[in-house]
Amino acid sequence: MAEDDLDAIHIVPVDLEPVDLEPVDFDSGRGPRGRGRPGARPRLWVAVLGAGLIGWAAIALTTRSDHPHPTTAPTSIPAPSPTRPPVSAVTTLEPRLRTALRGVGSGRFAMVVDDRLYLLDTTLASPPAELVPLPEGHVTIADQSGSSLLASTFQQTLVTTQPTRTRTLAADEFAIRGTDPKSWVLLQSDGTLRDERGDILAYEPAGLRVFGVVDGGYVADDPNNNRWVLWSASGMQTIAPSSYQLLVAGPRSIAFKFGCEYSGCAIELVDLRGRITASNQLASEPQFAAFSPDGTRLALASTQGNVNIVDTSTGQTLEAMSVTDSQNVSLPFSWTPDGRELIVVGEHDLEILRASDGVLTADIKITPNLEQLVALP
């Protein structure tokens, strides 16, 4: 029975008659000296029963639910021993990169480390790498225009690095790299092409989809007529069939890929007059491409980790190299501003190639926390 179920009882006083405590012969059932004492034994049992009832009542009164119950003292849990805060990956990487990249390009870089964008100036001993605030999400440097970057999370953000400023684009805006350094063309859902100030540059013709900017015009897909065109104020010019896929548009040249199979893929280079200037057959399918600043070299990367440097005047492959598989094909490499070197980010190292012939000039062993590295002017 639970303690809370016990109720107090009322005790009726009993007038107990005094009893002489004399030895009792329990065997004979008689009192001392053999004399019988009628009523003596019942009175004794009544006294015992009364004492028992009084004890039971005392227990019931002290165990009622309205009385506080003793509680077990809480167990004391010792506080965890203090631990040292983890050292961030950028703190570990930065000194090594400052040493390894000194003298490469301008010495200024943008890098993605553990899904954060930092700006690093190796020409200065301090301050440390600058964290660029961006919307939450997986950070990727999607494109570059001079010292300006297009960073992508779940939104696109234009990042100016001199000085540092950010502008997150609206959901109906899409940024395309312009031909001038640091310039971007914003394609909006209403079909207008605007500069970063919001001024209208052009209206996208009905049926066209603009994908690139070249000197004096745009590279656009014309699906109704199964072709790629150069569109400008002077009209449209067919430059490739719609079965081709645009790799990259530079100020004066455009690169397409086509005929891609498991065994490889063909590339074709076209100038602004629509003339095919070079072609090549690659052993893998390129997913990302970038012209060197002077337009004389084209670097291509595949998701299998292959990187090729191609001479844009002949289509000849100057260097074909294999790096660790990359899940991120957005800017897996970067040309230095002078066009003399190509920086390729692998999973465990950073390679620097000479642009003229593709010779490896440096192999920097780092950590997998470095996801992208872009050379800035």
C-alpha positions as CSV (number, residue, x, y, z in Angstrom):
1,M,0.0,0.0,0.0
2,A,1.3,3.4,-0.9
3,E,2.0,5.9,1.9
4,D,-0.4,8.4,0.4
5,D,-3.3,6.0,0.7
6,L,-3.1,5.9,4.6
7,D,-5.7,8.0,6.4
8,A,-5.7,9.1,10.0
9,I,-8.0,7.2,12.3
10,H,-9.8,8.4,15.5
11,I,-8.9,6.7,18.7
12,V,-11.7,6.1,21.2
13,P,-10.3,6.4,24.8
14,V,-10.5,3.2,26.7
15,D,-10.8,3.3,30.5
16,L,-8.3,0.7,31.4
17,E,-8.6,-0.8,34.9
18,P,-5.3,-1.1,36.8
19,V,-4.0,-4.6,36.7
20,D,-1.7,-6.1,39.3
21,L,1.3,-7.5,37.5
22,E,1.7,-10.9,39.1
23,P,3.2,-14.0,37.7
24,V,0.8,-15.9,35.7
25,D,0.8,-19.6,35.2
26,F,0.0,-19.9,31.5
27,D,0.0,-23.6,31.6
28,S,-2.8,-23.8,34.2
29,G,-4.6,-20.7,33.2
30,R,-4.7,-19.6,36.8
31,G,-3.3,-16.7,38.9
32,P,-0.8,-16.8,41.7
33,R,-1.3,-19.2,44.5
34,G,-3.7,-21.1,42.3
35,R,-6.4,-18.6,42.7
36,G,-8.5,-17.8,39.7
37,R,-8.9,-14.1,38.6
38,P,-11.8,-13.9,36.2
39,G,-11.3,-11.1,33.6
40,A,-7.6,-10.6,34.1
41,R,-6.4,-12.0,30.8
42,P,-8.9,-10.1,28.6
43,R,-8.0,-6.8,30.2
44,L,-4.3,-7.5,29.4
45,W,-5.0,-8.1,25.8
46,V,-7.1,-4.9,25.5
47,A,-4.1,-2.9,26.8
48,V,-1.8,-4.5,24.2
49,L,-4.3,-3.8,21.4
50,G,-4.7,-0.2,22.5
51,A,-1.0,0.4,22.5
52,G,-0.8,-1.1,18.9
53,L,-3.6,1.1,17.6
54,I,-1.9,4.2,19.1
55,G,1.4,3.3,17.3
56,W,-0.4,2.7,14.0
57,A,-2.2,6.0,14.2
58,A,1.1,7.8,14.8
59,I,2.6,6.2,11.7
60,A,-0.4,7.2,9.6
61,L,-0.3,10.8,10.7
62,T,3.3,11.2,10.0
63,T,3.0,9.6,6.5
64,R,0.1,11.6,5.1
65,S,0.7,13.1,1.6
66,D,0.4,16.7,3.0
67,H,3.6,16.2,4.9
68,P,6.9,16.9,3.2
69,H,8.8,13.8,2.2
70,P,12.5,13.5,2.4
71,T,14.2,13.7,-1.0
72,T,17.4,12.3,-2.2
73,A,20.1,14.9,-2.6
74,P,20.9,15.6,-6.2
75,T,24.0,13.9,-7.5
76,S,26.8,16.4,-8.1
77,I,28.1,16.2,-11.7
78,P,31.6,17.5,-12.1
79,A,32.0,20.2,-14.8
80,P,33.8,19.1,-17.9
81,S,37.4,20.0,-17.9
82,P,38.2,23.0,-20.1
83,T,39.4,22.3,-23.6
84,R,41.4,24.5,-26.0
85,P,39.3,26.0,-28.8
86,P,40.0,24.4,-32.2
87,V,42.4,26.1,-34.4
88,S,40.7,27.2,-37.7
89,A,42.0,25.8,-41.0
90,V,42.7,29.3,-42.3
91,T,44.9,30.1,-39.3
92,T,47.0,26.9,-40.1
93,L,47.1,27.5,-43.9
94,E,47.8,31.2,-44.0
95,P,51.5,31.2,-43.0
96,R,52.3,28.4,-45.4
97,L,50.5,30.2,-48.3
98,R,52.2,33.5,-47.5
99,T,55.6,31.8,-47.9
100,A,54.7,29.6,-50.9
101,L,52.9,32.3,-53.0
102,R,55.3,35.1,-52.4
103,G,56.3,36.4,-55.8
104,V,53.4,34.7,-57.7
105,G,51.4,37.3,-59.6
106,S,50.6,40.4,-57.7
107,G,50.7,38.5,-54.4
108,R,47.0,39.1,-53.7
109,F,44.5,36.2,-53.7
110,A,41.0,35.3,-52.9
111,M,40.5,31.8,-51.4
112,V,37.7,29.6,-50.1
113,V,38.6,27.7,-46.9
114,D,36.0,25.6,-45.2
115,D,33.1,27.3,-47.0
116,R,34.3,30.8,-46.2
117,L,35.7,33.4,-48.5
118,Y,38.9,35.2,-47.5
119,L,41.2,37.8,-49.1
120,L,44.9,37.3,-48.6
121,D,47.7,39.8,-49.4
122,T,51.1,37.9,-49.2
123,T,53.0,41.1,-49.8
124,L,52.1,42.2,-46.2
125,A,53.1,40.4,-43.0
126,S,49.8,41.6,-41.5
127,P,46.9,42.0,-41.2
128,P,45.6,38.4,-41.4
129,A,43.4,37.1,-44.1
130,E,40.2,39.1,-44.3
131,L,36.9,37.2,-44.0
132,V,34.3,38.4,-46.6
133,P,30.7,38.3,-45.2
134,L,28.4,36.3,-47.5
135,P,24.9,34.8,-47.2
136,E,25.0,31.4,-45.5
137,G,25.5,28.4,-47.6
138,H,28.2,26.4,-49.5
139,V,30.5,29.1,-50.8
140,T,31.9,28.9,-54.4
141,I,33.8,31.5,-56.5
142,A,31.8,31.0,-59.6
143,D,33.6,33.6,-61.8
144,Q,36.0,36.4,-61.8
145,S,36.3,39.8,-63.6
146,G,39.6,41.4,-62.7
147,S,39.6,42.2,-59.0
148,S,35.9,41.5,-58.8
149,L,34.4,38.1,-58.0
150,L,31.1,36.4,-58.4
151,A,30.5,34.4,-55.2
152,S,27.7,31.9,-55.0
153,T,25.9,30.4,-52.0
154,F,22.1,30.0,-52.4
155,Q,22.3,33.5,-53.8
156,Q,24.8,35.3,-56.1
157,T,26.9,38.0,-54.6
158,L,29.3,40.4,-56.4
159,V,32.4,40.9,-54.3
160,T,34.6,44.0,-55.0
161,T,38.1,43.4,-53.4
162,Q,39.6,46.9,-53.7
163,P,38.2,48.0,-51.3
164,T,36.1,45.1,-50.0
165,R,32.4,45.5,-50.8
166,T,29.6,43.0,-51.4
167,R,26.3,43.2,-53.2
168,T,23.9,40.3,-53.1
169,L,21.8,40.0,-56.2
170,A,18.1,39.7,-56.3
171,A,16.4,36.4,-57.1
172,D,15.6,37.6,-60.6
173,E,19.1,38.8,-61.5
174,F,21.9,36.8,-63.1
175,A,25.5,38.1,-63.4
176,I,27.6,37.6,-66.6
177,R,31.2,38.7,-66.7
178,G,31.8,41.7,-68.8
179,T,34.7,42.5,-71.1
180,D,36.1,45.3,-69.0
181,P,38.0,44.4,-65.8
182,K,35.7,44.5,-62.7
183,S,32.6,44.8,-64.9
184,W,29.5,42.7,-64.8
185,V,26.3,42.6,-66.9
186,L,23.1,41.8,-65.0
187,L,20.5,39.8,-66.9
188,Q,17.1,40.3,-65.4
189,S,13.9,38.3,-65.7
190,D,12.2,41.0,-67.7
191,G,14.8,40.6,-70.5
192,T,16.8,43.7,-69.8
193,L,20.6,43.8,-69.6
194,R,21.9,46.3,-67.1
195,D,25.2,47.4,-65.7
196,E,25.9,47.4,-62.0
197,R,24.4,50.8,-61.5
198,G,21.1,49.6,-62.9
199,D,21.4,51.4,-66.3
200,I,19.9,49.5,-69.2
201,L,22.5,48.4,-71.7
202,A,20.2,46.4,-74.1
203,Y,17.0,44.5,-74.4
204,E,17.3,40.8,-75.0
205,P,15.6,39.9,-78.3
206,A,12.6,37.6,-78.1
207,G,13.6,34.0,-78.4
208,L,17.3,34.5,-77.5
209,R,19.0,33.6,-74.3
210,V,22.2,35.5,-73.6
211,F,25.1,33.5,-72.0
212,G,28.2,35.5,-72.6
213,V,29.6,39.0,-73.3
214,V,32.2,39.8,-76.0
215,D,33.6,43.0,-77.4
216,G,30.6,44.9,-78.9
217,G,28.0,42.2,-78.4
218,Y,26.7,39.1,-76.8
219,V,26.8,35.3,-77.3
220,A,23.3,34.0,-77.3
221,D,21.4,30.7,-77.8
222,D,18.7,30.8,-80.5
223,P,16.8,27.6,-79.9
224,N,14.1,28.4,-82.4
225,N,16.7,28.3,-85.2
226,N,18.9,25.6,-83.6
227,R,22.0,27.8,-83.5
228,W,24.4,29.9,-81.4
229,V,24.7,33.6,-82.5
230,L,26.7,36.7,-82.0
231,W,24.2,39.4,-81.3
232,S,25.0,43.0,-81.4
233,A,23.5,46.3,-82.5
234,S,24.4,45.5,-86.1
235,G,22.5,42.2,-86.1
236,M,23.0,38.5,-85.6
237,Q,25.6,36.1,-86.9
238,T,25.5,32.3,-86.7
239,I,28.7,31.0,-85.1
240,A,27.8,27.4,-84.1
241,P,25.0,24.8,-84.2
242,S,22.8,24.5,-81.1
243,S,24.2,21.0,-80.5
244,Y,27.4,22.7,-79.3
245,Q,27.8,23.7,-75.7
246,L,29.4,27.0,-74.7
247,L,32.5,26.6,-72.5
248,V,33.6,30.2,-72.2
249,A,33.3,33.6,-73.9
250,G,36.3,35.9,-73.8
251,P,36.6,39.5,-75.1
252,R,37.7,38.3,-78.6
253,S,37.2,34.5,-78.7
254,I,34.5,31.9,-77.8
255,A,35.2,28.2,-76.9
256,F,32.6,25.4,-77.5
257,K,32.7,21.7,-76.9
258,F,30.8,19.1,-79.0
259,G,30.7,15.4,-79.9
260,C,31.4,14.4,-76.3
261,E,31.6,10.7,-75.6
262,Y,33.1,8.5,-72.9
263,S,36.4,8.5,-74.9
264,G,36.7,12.2,-75.0
265,C,35.4,15.5,-76.4
266,A,36.2,18.0,-79.2
267,I,36.6,21.7,-78.6
268,E,36.3,24.5,-81.1
269,L,37.5,28.1,-80.9
270,V,35.7,30.9,-82.8
271,D,36.6,34.5,-83.2
272,L,34.3,37.5,-83.3
273,R,33.9,37.3,-87.0
274,G,32.5,33.8,-86.6
275,R,35.6,32.2,-88.0
276,I,36.9,28.9,-86.6
277,T,40.4,29.6,-85.4
278,A,41.4,26.3,-83.8
279,S,40.0,22.9,-82.8
280,N,41.3,20.0,-80.7
281,Q,40.3,16.5,-79.5
282,L,40.6,15.9,-75.7
283,A,40.7,12.7,-73.8
284,S,38.1,13.9,-71.3
285,E,35.1,16.2,-71.3
286,P,35.9,19.7,-70.1
287,Q,33.5,21.3,-67.6
288,F,35.2,24.6,-67.0
289,A,37.4,26.8,-69.2
290,A,39.2,30.2,-68.8
291,F,41.2,32.3,-71.3
292,S,44.4,33.8,-70.2
293,P,44.4,37.6,-69.7
294,D,46.0,38.1,-73.1
295,G,43.8,35.5,-74.8
296,T,46.7,33.4,-76.1
297,R,46.0,30.4,-73.9
298,L,42.9,28.4,-72.9
299,A,42.9,26.3,-69.7
300,L,40.3,23.5,-69.5
301,A,39.3,21.3,-66.5
302,S,37.2,18.2,-66.3
303,T,35.4,16.6,-63.4
304,Q,37.8,13.7,-63.7
305,G,40.7,16.0,-62.6
306,N,42.3,16.5,-66.0
307,V,43.6,20.0,-66.8
308,N,44.8,21.0,-70.3
309,I,46.5,24.2,-71.5
310,V,45.7,24.9,-75.2
311,D,47.3,27.4,-77.6
312,T,44.3,29.4,-78.9
313,S,45.9,30.1,-82.2
314,T,46.6,26.5,-83.1
315,G,44.5,24.4,-80.8
316,Q,47.7,22.5,-79.8
317,T,47.7,21.1,-76.3
318,L,50.7,22.6,-74.5
319,E,50.3,20.6,-71.3
320,A,47.9,17.9,-70.1
321,M,48.0,17.0,-66.4
322,S,45.9,15.0,-64.0
323,V,45.0,16.3,-60.5
324,T,42.8,14.8,-57.8
325,D,39.2,14.5,-58.7
326,S,37.3,17.7,-58.0
327,Q,33.7,17.9,-57.1
328,N,33.7,21.6,-57.7
329,V,34.3,22.7,-61.3
330,S,33.7,26.4,-60.6
331,L,37.1,28.1,-60.9
332,P,39.3,25.1,-60.2
333,F,42.2,27.2,-61.4
334,S,43.2,30.8,-61.9
335,W,45.5,32.7,-64.2
336,T,47.8,35.3,-62.6
337,P,47.0,38.8,-63.8
338,D,50.1,38.9,-66.0
339,G,49.1,35.7,-67.7
340,R,52.5,34.0,-67.0
341,E,51.2,31.3,-64.6
342,L,48.2,29.1,-64.0
343,I,47.4,28.1,-60.4
344,V,45.6,24.8,-60.1
345,V,44.0,23.7,-56.8
346,G,44.0,19.9,-56.1
347,E,42.7,18.1,-53.1
348,H,45.9,17.9,-51.2
349,D,48.2,20.3,-53.1
350,L,48.5,23.5,-55.0
351,E,50.3,23.5,-58.4
352,I,51.7,26.4,-60.3
353,L,52.2,26.0,-64.1
354,R,54.1,28.2,-66.5
355,A,51.7,29.4,-69.1
356,S,54.0,29.5,-72.0
357,D,54.6,25.7,-72.0
358,G,52.7,24.2,-69.1
359,V,55.8,23.3,-67.1
360,L,55.2,22.7,-63.4
361,T,57.2,25.3,-61.5
362,A,55.9,24.7,-58.0
363,D,54.0,22.0,-56.1
364,I,52.8,23.2,-52.7
365,K,51.7,20.5,-50.3
366,I,48.8,21.9,-48.2
367,T,45.6,20.5,-46.7
368,P,42.3,19.6,-48.1
369,N,40.6,22.6,-46.4
370,L,41.7,24.9,-49.3
371,E,38.9,24.6,-51.8
372,Q,39.7,27.5,-54.3
373,L,42.4,30.0,-54.8
374,V,42.0,32.9,-57.3
375,A,44.8,35.3,-58.2
376,L,43.8,39.0,-58.0
377,P,45.3,42.1,-59.7
